[in-house]
Amino acid sequence: MVLVSKHGSGGEEDDTAVDFWGNPVDKSKTGGWLAAGLILGTELSERICVMGISMNLVTYLVGDLHLTSAKSATIVTNFLGALNLLGLLGGFLADAKLGRYLTVAIFASITAVGVILLTLATTIPGMRPPHCDDSTRQLHQCIEANGGQLAMLYAALYTIALGGGGIKSNVSGFGSDQFDTNDPKGEKAMIFFFNRFYFAISIGSLFAVIVLVYVQDKVGRGWGYGISGGTMAVAVIVLLCGTTFYRFKKPRGSPLTVIWRVVLLAWKKRSLPHPAHPSFLNDYQNAKVPYTYRFKCLDKAAILDEYATTGPNNPWIVSTVTEVEEVKMVFKLIPIWSTGILFWTIYSQMTTFTVEQASFMERKVGSFEIPPGSMSAFLFIAILLVTSLNEKLFIPIARKLTHNVQGLTSLQRIGIGLVFSIFGMVAAGAVEKERKASAVGQSTRISAFWLIPQFFLVGAGEAFTYVGQLEFFIREAPEQMKSMSTGLFLSTLSMGFFVSSLLVTIVDKVTNKQWLRSNLNKGHLSYFYWLLAVLGLLNFFFFILLARKHQYKDQHYVSSKDNNEELKISNDMVALEMEGPISKKAAET
């Protein structure tokens, strides 16, 4: 079928959209907002499922399965980490073979199966240990869930993680494929699509923590997860029903293959000497990206040795300068990528320990008691509020002050988000200290609404950091590796959740289980929050050093080997050079 065909190496990539039968698209019958809306429903359902599960899972693990707070937090963060990391797998499969449509359809079906498994795992009586009353719980004599009871839970969670990762890495790209960017109206519509995409997933998350969490706590886990599974199943059916309305783009091969190939060839040719001038490298004259002297060790992948001369067009024998420079651009993103990890480590506390804090606080409003997981609604309210203020107020003011069209650069957005997260952890520590003092000293519970500052600060941080990181990776990634940028961004989230699990394990061991206890009144959770604040501050200073040195892709610097100077090449010059050979003279002027 045309949808899964791939161009051979060395040929010009075809980015033309086709319909389901492989014919050129009829704009009056395919694509547009109808097709994009059907696709957007899949991501909305995925958000409802994942947030409805993750924001309230820790209370089930502690309250029903009788696991410790540390172990419960680790299970939740590992689940979220795996979900985001598996986005790389979904992106690879879509780029290499399946295409975005088939990948989204297959992985959405996998998600639905996972939620059904989770529904069974939480409703079958044999999957839970014996009930434990409050008096037994206080004596720490509750029986924990055994390996057999946890097996089905793990199987369900990681099936959902597999499916969710495949959806997250492809659904936004597939939605944007429905608009013709060569048409000014299509370009404008695509910009609105991304705005509505982010708004939709935030609305879905808000619905999950308000409605589904309430159903799980007050009606039953089975009902809550059953609604999630039904929502996902309906989304798959809707996606499939719209098949003939979509526009498809052919898989063009995964950029991860290019990166692996360049690194492998550079290693194989590591003993070869560097050429006297980069113009001796393979396909230098036709390079689409200006040559740079950074990561010069990778240049060896493009050396024309005795084997390469017999097959200069074989990418597994010798790389081109364009491929090498694109890999260099990816490597240049790694330092900034690393500084984003700790933000998501801090953010992960909103789904674990902060929810557990809420369970020890007064949550009644009149006769109605708010479920602990529903307090996370303030996180998403903050995200929606700050996102709206960003576009309507902050960005216009920044444009006037900086005379920059963007208003705030992507790195400035990330930096602001990191600052918000630091203050969020300071506030969380202060509130937890007051909560514990009130509970232990006076045997009273303070209001859970004291958690709003930490939810608001971390939510505001996400509104800046999420958009800033996504924009940074999309703008700074090579043109031929745009599809990988979402996976690279998701891997930052993934590593943040995994680092949270690692940090919890280390702190639990070093403090001999004194900081993070199931009964928060006997632990020192405030110390853990303040530890994260200190680590966040150190990470922010490291980010500032890297950000000051980072050179955006739209301002290329070529280091002159002869006089050891770095000369700035404007966008116009780069465009002119891409139209013709990049000569040695151009590199030296």
N, C-alpha and C positions, 0 to 999 in steps of 0.2 A: 504493500500500500504506500501511496505517496507520502503519507504523514510520517512514516518512520524511515524514510530514505535519508541518505547523508552524502554530502559531496565528497569527492575524493580529495586527497591532500594536494595542496598546491593550487587548486582552482579557486576562482572568485566565489565567495560565499553568497548565496541567494537568500535575501531576507524578505522575499515577496510572500505575502500571505495567500493561502489557498483555502478553498472550502473543503467540506468533508470528503468530497470525491476527488480532490486533488486538482480541481480547475481553478483558474484565477477568480478571485472573489467578486461577487456582485454586491457592491456597497449598499444597494437598496434592500438586499435580502439577508445580509450577514453582518455580524459585528454590531458596533454601536452600543447604546445604553441597555438595550434589551439583553443582549448576550452578556455584557459585563455585569448586569444585575444578577443574572442567573449564576454566574461564576462567584460573585461576591457572597451569595447565600451560602456557599460551601465554607468559606472562611468564617462567616458569621456563626455557623453551626459549630465549627471546630473550636472557636473561642468560647462559645457557651459550654461545650463539653469540657474542655481543658480547665477553664477557670472555675466552673462549677465543681470540678473534682479537686483541683489543687488547693483552692482557698479554704476548703473545709475538711480535707483529708486528714490533717494532723489531729483534729479533735476525735475522729474515728479511731485512729491508731492508738491514741492515748486512752480514750474513754472506753472503747469497745474491745480493742485487742490488747489493752493493758501494756503497751510498749512504753519505754522511757521517752522523755521529751527529746533527748539527744538522738536516739535511734529513729524516732518518728520524723524529726526534722530532716535527718539524713535521707530517709526514704523519699520524702516529698521533693527535696532538692535534687536528688539523683534522678527522679522521674522527670522533672522539668529540664534537667541538664541533658538527659538522653534525648528528650523530645527535640530540643534545639540542635543538638549535635547530629541527629539523624536527618536534619534538613540538608546536610551536605550529601547524604546518600540519595535523597530524593532529587536534589538538583543535578547530581551526576547522572542518574538514570534518565532524567528528562532530556538533558543535553546530549547524552551519548547515544540513546537509542529510542526511548519511548515517546518523547515529546511531552509537552506540558499537559495536554488534555488527558491522555491515557494515564499519566502519572497521578494527576489530581483525582481522577475517577477511581483508580485502583486503591490509592492510599486513603481516600475518603471511606471506601468500603471497609478497609482494614480498621479504621477508627471506629466505625459502627460496630464491628465484631468485638473490638476491645471493650467498648462501653457495655455491650451485652454481657460479656464475661465478668466485668466488674459488678454489674447488677447482681449476677448469680453469686459472686464471691462474697458480697455483703448482705445477702438475704438468706442464703442457706445456713441454717442453725449450726451445722457441723463445721462451718468455716470460722467460727468464733469460739474463744475460750469461755468457760463458765462465767455467768454474770458476777460482778463484784460490787458490793454496796459501799457506801461512803466510809463506814467504820473499818471495813477490811482494807479499803484503799489507803486510809491514813496509816495503817500498820504495815503498809508495803507488802501485803500478803496475796495480792491478786495474781492469778495464774496468767502468764503471758501466752500469746498465740504461739503455737509451735510451727516448725518448718513446713509441715504438710498444710496447715491452715493458711500460711503466708504464701505458699507456692502459687495458688490460683490467683491471689491478689497481685503478686508480682507479674504473672503471665498476662493478666488483664492490663495492668499499668503500662507495661512495656509494649504491648500490642497497640495501645492507644498512642504511646510515644512514637512508635514506628509510623503509624498512619498520620498523626499530627505533623511530624517532621516533613513528610512528603508533601502534605498540603501547604504548609507554611512557606516552603521554599519555591513553590511554583504558582500558587494561585494569583498572587499579585502580578506576576509576569504574564500569565495567561490572560488575565483581565485587561492589562494594558495592550495586549496583542489585538484587541478588538477595535482599536482606534488607529487610523491611518495618520502617522506622524508627518507624512509629506503634505498633508492637508492642514492649513492653519486651524481650521475648526476641529479637526481630529486631535491636533497637538494640545489645544486648549481643553478639549474634553478629557484627554488623558490626565492632565494636571488635576482637574476636578475629580477624576476617578481615584487618584491616590489620596486626595483629601478625604473623600467619602469612604475610602477603604479604611483609613486610620480611625475615622469617626465611627464606622460600623463596628470594628472590632472592640472599640472602647464601650460602645453601647451594649454589645453582646456580653462583654465582661461584667458590666454593671448589672445587667439582667440576671446573669448567673449568680453573682454574690448576693443579690437581694431576694430573688424568687427561688432559684434552685436550692440554695443553701437553706432557706427557710423550710422548703419541702423536705429536704434531707433530715433536718433536725426535728421538725415537728410532726411530719407525716410518716416518713420512713426513707431510709437510704435507697431501698429498691425503687420507690416511686421517683425520687430525685434523679437517680442514674438512668432509670427507665425512660424518663422524659428526654434526657440528653441523648440516649441511644436512638429514640424515635426521631428526634430532631435531625440527627446525623443521617439516618436512613432516608428521611424525606429529602434532605439536601442532595444525596446521591441520585435519587430518582429525578429531581428537578434538573440537576446537572446533565443527566443522560437525555432527558426529554428535549433539552435545548441544543443537542448535538448539531443539527443541521443549520443552526443559526450562528455557529461560531466561525471565527477565522483562525486558521492554523498556520504555524510556522514550523518549517522542517527542522529536526534536530541537526545541529551543526558540529557535534563532537564536543566532549567536555574539555573545558580549559584546564582542569586538573591533570588531564593527560599531557597537555603541553608543558605544564610546570614540571611534572615528573620526568618527562623526556629531556628537558633542558638540564635539569639537575643531574640526571643520570649520565648524560653525555659529558657534562663538565667534569664529573668525577672520573669518568673513563679516560678523559684526555688531560687529566690534571698534571701529568708529567711533561706535556708539550709546552714549549716556550710561547710566550705571547707574541703575536706578529708585531713587526716594526710600527705599523700604523693600523688603526681599526678598519681602514678601507680594504684591507686584505681579508677581512672576515666574510663569510658567506652571505651573499645578497645584500652587501652593504649599500650599494648604489641604489637599490630599490626599497630601502628601509622606509617604513611608514611612521616610524617613531624615531626622534632624534637620538643619536648615540650619546651615552653617558659613561663616565669612568667609574661610577659607583658599582660595587659588587663585581669588580673586574674579573674575579675568578670564574664567573659564569660565562664570560666571553669565550672561554675555551670550547664551549659547546658548538660555537659557530666557526671553529678553525677548520679549514679545508686541508685535512691530512691526506695520506696516500689512499686511505679507504674512501674518504669523502669525495675525492676527485672522480671516482668511478660511479658515484651515485649522489650528486649534489642535491637532487630533488627528493631524496629519501630522508624523511624527518627523523628516522631512527639511526641515521648515520651522521648527519650534521644538521644543526638548527640554523635558522636564519637570524640575522641581527634583529629583525622585528620581534621574533619570538623571544629572544634573549632579553631585549629591552622591556617587553611586556612582563616577563617574569621578574625582572628587577623592580618594576613598578609595584608588583604585588608584595615583594619582600620589603619595600619601603613602607608599606602600610602596617607591617607587623608590630613595630614599637608602639604606635598609637593604639593599635588593636589591643595590646597587652594592658594598657592603662584603663581600658573600659571594663575589664573583668571585675575589678573590685566594686564598681558601681552595682553590677548585677548580683554580686555577693551580698551587698547591703540590701538591695531590693528584695532578695529572696527571703529576708527576715519578715517581710510583710505577709508572707504566706505561711509562716511557721510560728516563730516565737511570739510575734505580735498578735496573731489569732489566739494563741494560748494565753497571752496576757488578758485578752478580752474575756476569756472564760472564767478568770478569777476576779472580774470587776462587775460592778452593778450595771446591768444592761436593760433594766425595765423602764419603759415609758408608759406610765399609767399601769394598766393591767397587761400590757403587751411586753414580752421579753424578746429582745433582739438576739438572734443566734450569733455566736462569736464570729463565725466566718463572714457574716453579713456586714460587720464593721469595716470590711475591706472596701465597701461601697465608697467610702470617703476617699480612698486611693484613686479610684477611677473618676470620681467627681472632680478631684483636683486635676487629673490629667486632662479631662474635657475642658475645664475652666481655663487652665493655663494655656492649653493649645489654642483656644479661641482668643484669649488675650494676646497671645504671641503674634497671631496674624493680624489682629485688628488694632493693637496698641504698641506692643514692644518693637516689632519689626519696623513699622513705619517711623517710629521715633529714632531707632538705630540707623535707618537709611538717611535721615536728615543729619544726624550727628556725624556719621562716617562717610557720607556721600558714596556708599557702596550699595549696589542694587540688591544684594542679598540681605543687607542690614546687618545681620550677624553671620559670620562665617561658620562653617560646620564645626571647626575646632573650638570656636568661642561658645557655641551652643553646648558642646560636650563639657567644657570647663565649667560653665554655669551649672549644669546638671550635677557635676561632681561636688560642687560647693553645697548645693541643696541637700545632697545625700549625707554629707558630713554633719550638717546641722540637724538633719533628721535623726541620726544616731545619737547625737547629744541630747536632743529632746526625748528620745525613746528611753535613754538611760535615766534621765531626770524623772520622768513619769513613773518608770518602774521602781525607782528608789522610793518615791512617794507612795506608790501603791503598796509596796511591801511593808513600809513603816506603818501605814494606816491599818493594814490587815493584821499585822503581828501585834502592834501596840494597842489598838483599840477594838480589834475583832470586828471591824466594819470594812465595807468595800467601797472604794471610790468609784465614781462614774466612769464607764468605758469611753465616754466622750472625751476624756483626757487623752485618748489615743489619737484624736484628730490631728494635732500638730505633726506627729511623726508620719501619719498617712499623707497629710497635705504636703509636707516638705519632700518626702521621697517621691510622691506622685508628681509634684512640680519638677523634680529632678528628672524623672522619666520623660516628661513632656519635652524637655530640652535635649536630654541625652539620646533618647530613642531616635528622634528626628535627626539630630546632629550626626550620630554614628551612621545611620542609614544613608544620609546625604553624603557623608564623607566617603564611604566605601563605594557608592555608586559613581560619584564624580571622579574619584581618584583612581579607580580601577581602570585597566586598559580597556579600550573600546571593544576589543574582541573577547573580553572576559567579563562583560557586564552581568551575565547570568550567574556568575559565581559570587558576585558581590553580596547578594542576599544571604547565601550560605555562609560567607565569611562573617557577616554581621550576626547571624544566628549563632555561630560558633562562639562569639563573645558572650552571649547570654548563657550558652551551655557551660562554658568554662567558669562563669561566675557562680552558677549553681553548684558545680562540682567543687569549686574552691570553698564554698560555704559548707558543704558536707565534710571536706577535709579539715577545715578550721574547727568545726564543731567537734570532730573526733579528737583532734589535737588538744583543744581546750578541755574536753571532758577527761582526757587522760592526764594532762599536766596538773589539773586542779583536783584530781582524784574524785571526779563527779560532784564537786561541791558548787560549781557555778551553775550548771545546767541540770536541774532536777525536775522530775515530773511534778512535784509540788513546788511551784515557784516561790511560795512563802518561805521555803527552807533553802533556796538557792540564791545565786547572785547574778541574775540575768542582766542587771544594770552594768556590771563589770564587762560582760561580753559586748554589750552595745557600745560602751566607751572604748573598748579595744578596737572595734570596727571603726569608730570615729578617728582614732589615732592612725590606724592603717590607711583610712581614707585620706587623711591630711597628708601623709607621706606620699601616697599615690598621686595626689593633686600636684604636689611640688615636682614630682617626676614627670607628670603630664606637661606641666608648664615648660620644663626644659626641652622636652621633645617637640612640643608644639611650636616653640620659638625657632627651632631648627628646620621644621618641616617646610618644604617648598611645594606649593600646590601645582598640580599638573598643568595648569594653564600658564605657568611661568617656568619654562624649562631652562636649566642651566647646563651648559656644556663646559667641562673643564678643559682648558687648553694645555696639552702636554708640553708644548714648547716653552711657554712662559708661566705655567702653573697658575693661571688666572681662571676665574669662573665668570663667564659672560652670559648675560641674560638675553634670551631670544624671545621676542614678542610672539603673540598668537598669530599675527599676520605672517611673520617670517616662517613659522612652523607650517602654516597652511601652504605657503608658496613652495616650501621644500618638499611637502608631501605630494605636490603635483608633479615633481620631476626628481631626478637623482639628487641625492644629498652629496654634494661634492666635498672634496677635501678643502677646497677654498672656502666654501660656506661655513665649514666647521671652524675655520681659523680666523674668520672675520669678526 
